[in-house]
Amino acid sequence: MLVVMADQFRAASLGAVGSDPVRTPHLDRLASEGIVVRQAVSSYPVCSPHRAMFLTGMRPESNGVTLNVNSETAQDGVGLRDGLPTWASVLRAHGWRTGYIGKWHLEPPTTDDERFGEGRRVDGKVWDAWSPPARRFGFDFWYSYGAADHHLAPHYWTTDAGRDERVDIDQWSAEHETDIALDFLAEADPRPFALMVSLNPPHQPFDQVPDRYRTAYADLDEQELLNRPNVPHGTAIATEAAAIARDYFAAITGIDEQVGRLAAAAAALDGDRPTVILFTSDHGMQLGSHGLMYKNVAYEESMRLPLIVHAPGLVRPGSSDAVIDSLDFTPTILGLAGVAVTDPRMVGRDRAPLLRGKAEAEPDDPTVYLRYASRSDPSSARGLRTTTGKLVAAWHPDRGLDVQFFDLVADPFELDSDPNAPAAHRLATALAAALTDAGDAWDGAAALADAYPAATV
C-alpha cells in the first residue's frame, strides 16, 4: 500500500474533477482507473490535527493534537500521545513492512530542536523537530522531519540518525522524497508494505518550486487563475492570491509528475495483489475565496480533499459521493488491507466496503467539523457537514455564538448563509447529539441549545 499526502492541495485543483486551471495528467489517469471520492473532507483543516486523526482514527482530545504542533503549543501538551496505535502499527503487527517519508508535524519541538532543526521562524516559534525512534508510531523505515519550509533545500532524519545527524539535500523536496520512496519500493522483501509519502508542496513558501513547472501558468490572468465566483476580484487579496496561484498550481503539476513516477514503480511490483495507491491531502486553502488566503476555516476550499484510491480488482472504478473525513482514513486504510479495527478508540468509519462497491452510501451521511481554541485565538467551532448542507457554529468568548448554514446543492460556493432554514435546525439537532455522543464539552454547546431549542445537549 502506498499512501501519498500532499500538503494544502485542495480538491478543486485535482484536474479530473476540479475547477482550477491545473494540469494533473498522472493523477487524472489514476482517477480514471480507480475511484475518486468527491466528498472527502478534512474535519479540522489545518496540518497537525488532521494528520493525527488520519493516522489514529481518534478525535483530537483523544490523540492529543488539538492544535498545530509547535514550541508554543507544546507548552500546553499538544502533540501525538505516547503509545497510541495507528494504522501503521496495526499493519506492522500483522507482518507488514512500514515506512514514512517526508513531513511529519506531530512531534512537539524541544529546546534542542531549535539548534538542530529549522530553528525559529519569524513568528518566534520552533516548528521543526526530530522524532525519537520510540515515537514513530509503527513506522520502521524513517526519512522524515517535523515541519520545515525549505522546499528547495530540505533536510531529513534517517531511521538511525540522532537529533544532531540530519541530512541536508540540494533538490526539490517532492522530487527527492519520491527518489527515496522508489528506493524503498525497489527493496527485495516478500512482506506486504505500507509506505506513506508526505509531500510538503504545494504548501507555502509558494515560490520554492522548480521553474520548469511554472511555464503552463505564466500567462493566465487573475480571472483565469481564480475562477470561483466567491473570489472578490479587484481587491488586494485577489491580486495577492493570483500571484500565489501561479506557483501553487505549478507545484501541483510537479506533485503530479512525482505521483506518476510512484505509480509506475508500483505497477512494476504488481503481481497477484495490486498495490493500493491512495492519494490525498491534509486540507486545502482558500486562495482568495471569501476574501481569505489560507485554511483552518469551514469553507469548502479548505475542507474538501482530493481523494483517489487506485486498486485494480479491489475498488470499484468511477466516483463516489460517500463522505470520508479525517477520522475515517485509519479504519478505511485498514479495511483496504483486509485488517479489522479492534481498538475502540478508533472511532472513524471503515469506508472500504463503499469503495469496493459492497455497500451503498447513506444519504446525507454527516461528518464533523472541528476547531479548538488557542492562546492566540480563543474562539472555537463545531459543525456538521453532509453531502447537501453544512452548519457551523462558532463560539466567541467575547461575543457569543455565530451560526452559519449553507445549502451545498443550491449554493455550492457558500455565498448565502441561512441559519434559520429548516435544514439548519435539523443539523443543529444532529450536531448537539454528536457532541453528546463524543463527550465533547464544547463551550458553545449551551448557546447552541438556546438558539435551536430542539438541539438539546
Secondary structure, DSSP 8 states (H G I E B T S, - for coil): -EEEEETT--GGG-TTT--S----HHHHHHHHHSEEEEEEB-SS-SHHHHHHHHHH---HHHHS-SS--SHHHHTTT-S--TT---HHHHHHHTT-EEEEEEE---S---HHHHHHSS-B-TTS-B------GGGSTT--EEEEESS---TTS-EEEETT--TT--EE--S-HHHHHHHHHHHHHHS---S-EEEEEEE-TTSS-TT-S-GGGTGGGTT--HHHH---TTS-TTSHHHHHHHHHHHHHHHHHHHHHHHHHHHHHHHHHH-SSS---EEEEES----TTGGG--S-SSSSHHHHB---EEE-TTTS-SEEEEEEE-GGGHHHHHHHHTT-----TT--S---HHHHTTSS---TT--EEEEE---SS---EEEEEE-SSEEEEEEEETTTEEEEEEEETTT-TT-----TTSHHHHHHHHHHHHHHHHHT---TTHHHHHHHSTT---
